[in-house]
């Protein structure tokens, strides 16, 4: 009798973990979808030289590190659109 109760408890515990994984996967997919959408918006803004988007997109503490130094948010926004982007492709592997 004790073995049956123990087996039932294990099955209940295992099934609750499985249900939790399904919900977590859906939540992660939603976050992933939001991140991909923001990334696409950022590339479109770069192509269209939309500095307002970058000003709002980056946090005030944002910085980029390049081979010749570090730039802060104001420098990033100022230099945004300096190059010509005619098209882009985002590969999602």
C-alpha positions in Angstrom: 0.0 0.0 0.0 2.8 2.4 0.9 4.5 1.7 -2.5 1.2 2.6 -4.4 0.9 5.9 -2.5 4.6 6.7 -3.1 4.2 5.9 -6.8 1.1 8.1 -7.0 3.0 10.9 -5.3 5.9 10.6 -7.8 3.5 10.6 -10.8 1.7 13.7 -9.5 5.0 15.5 -8.9 6.3 14.5 -12.4 3.2 15.6 -14.2 3.2 19.0 -12.5 6.7 19.6 -13.7 5.7 18.7 -17.2 2.9 21.2 -17.2 5.2 23.9 -15.9 7.6 23.3 -18.7 4.9 23.9 -21.3 3.9 27.2 -19.8 7.5 28.3 -19.5 8.2 27.4 -23.1 5.2 29.6 -24.2 6.4 32.5 -22.1 9.9 32.2 -23.6 8.5 32.1 -27.1 6.6 35.3 -26.4 9.8 37.0 -25.1 11.7 35.7 -28.1 9.1 37.1 -30.4 9.3 40.5 -28.7 13.1 40.6 -28.9 13.1 39.6 -32.6 10.5 42.4 -33.3 12.6 45.0 -31.5 15.7 43.8 -33.4 13.9 44.2 -36.8 12.7 47.7 -35.7 16.3 48.7 -34.9 17.6 47.5 -38.2 14.8 49.3 -40.1 15.5 52.5 -38.0 19.2 52.2 -39.0 18.3 51.8 -42.6 16.0 54.8 -42.5 18.5 56.8 -40.3 15.8 57.3 -37.6 17.8 58.8 -34.7 14.6 59.2 -32.6 14.2 55.4 -32.5 17.8 54.9 -31.3 17.4 57.7 -28.7 14.4 55.8 -27.2 15.7 52.2 -27.9 19.0 52.5 -26.1 19.3 52.9 -22.3 21.0 56.0 -21.0 23.9 53.7 -19.9 24.4 52.2 -23.3 27.9 52.0 -24.8 29.5 50.4 -27.8 33.0 49.1 -27.8 35.0 49.3 -31.0 38.6 48.6 -31.9 39.5 52.2 -31.5 37.6 52.9 -28.3 34.3 53.2 -26.5 31.4 55.4 -27.4 28.5 56.4 -25.1 24.8 56.8 -26.0 25.1 60.4 -27.2 28.0 59.5 -29.6 26.0 56.5 -30.8 22.9 58.6 -31.6 25.1 61.3 -33.2 26.8 58.8 -35.5 23.7 56.8 -36.2 22.9 56.7 -39.9 26.5 57.6 -40.9 26.6 54.7 -43.3 24.1 53.8 -46.0 22.1 50.6 -45.4 20.2 49.6 -48.6 19.0 46.2 -47.3 19.6 43.7 -44.6 18.7 40.1 -43.8 18.3 38.6 -40.3 19.0 34.9 -40.1 17.3 33.1 -37.3 19.0 29.7 -36.7 
